Amino acid sequence: MSSSTSFEPMPATAAATIANYHLSGPDAKMHFAIEIPQAEHRIKLVNAWRIPPGSRVLEIGCGQGTTTAVLAEAVGPTGHVDAVDPGRPDYGSPWTLAQAQEHLSKSAIGDRISWHFADPIDFLAANADKTWDYVIFVHCIWYFDSPATLTKMLGALKGRAASLLVAEYALKATEKNALPHVLASVARATLEAHNKGSQANIRCLSSPGAITDAANENAWTLDGETFLVPEAGLLDGHWETGTVKSPNFLKEIEDKVEDPKVRALLRSARDGVLGVLETMEVKKSWTMDVWAATFH
């Protein structure tokens, strides 16, 4: 495992360079307004975890590579990132996973990344002799279809990496403007619990405590944890709250939920989000706190 003594924090200014690695459309200003805060947030995670150059990293749930690019920058030319995602290559908008990943592969950090379209457990079984310094979950656990998926995955990972690093939303808001994001996430997850074919961003809400319990069940021990308070430019809270505010949320309730009590609950949960936005005079929800944890 790479020594943490060689670690030097990545400067926040690296975010602009990393944002430039990603696929962009004709509106460069909008591209950087979105990608730079995303990269800045992930740089804070890498620095909190002290991931040094030369590290071998397994990233679970890499998606289009938002975190992957930051990890590849952090590990440098002597390190490597295996980025795994079970999603279809043609999934995603405005670019698919395949398009976004292919573009990153052609960038300056491309040779530090190996992409794998595979179920993580199947990937581990097919590469039974391979180990890593770190296995990383960044904002992907809420995508899982059930708590059992995480528990099974953590069991399969035991012994395959020296450290397990997890970053997920904390279900608390230090900034009051982020409270709508907390409420919207609970509303969204409740709806998806009654929509088995969901492809939404939130399918299974797992708190830091629940994730820690799942890790402990599989002999991972918590070494340390911290909570990051995102800057206003990180738009995840705004996007997620927007999906609950949308009339489409009401339509999904009608289409996917049969129980009248659950329908009433979900409508009320949406009204609660709208009420908080109105009471606090928040036009654009901030993003809630992020829990970053290290296990061995």
Secondary structure, DSSP 8 states (H G I E B T S, - for coil): ---GGG-----TTHHHHHHHHS---S-HHHHHHHHHHHHHHHHHHHHHHT--TT-EEEEES-TTSHHHHHHHHHH-TT-EEEEEE-S-TT--SSS-HHHHHHHHHTSTTGGGEEEEES-HHHHHHHTTT--EEEEEEES-GGGSSSHHHHHHHHHHHTTTEEEEEEEEE-S--SSGGGHHHHHHHHHHHHHHTT-TT--SS-SS---HHHHHHHHHHTT--EEEEEEE---TT-THHHHHHHHHHSHHHHHHHHHH---HHHHHHHHHHHHHHHHHHHHTT-SS-----EEEEEE-
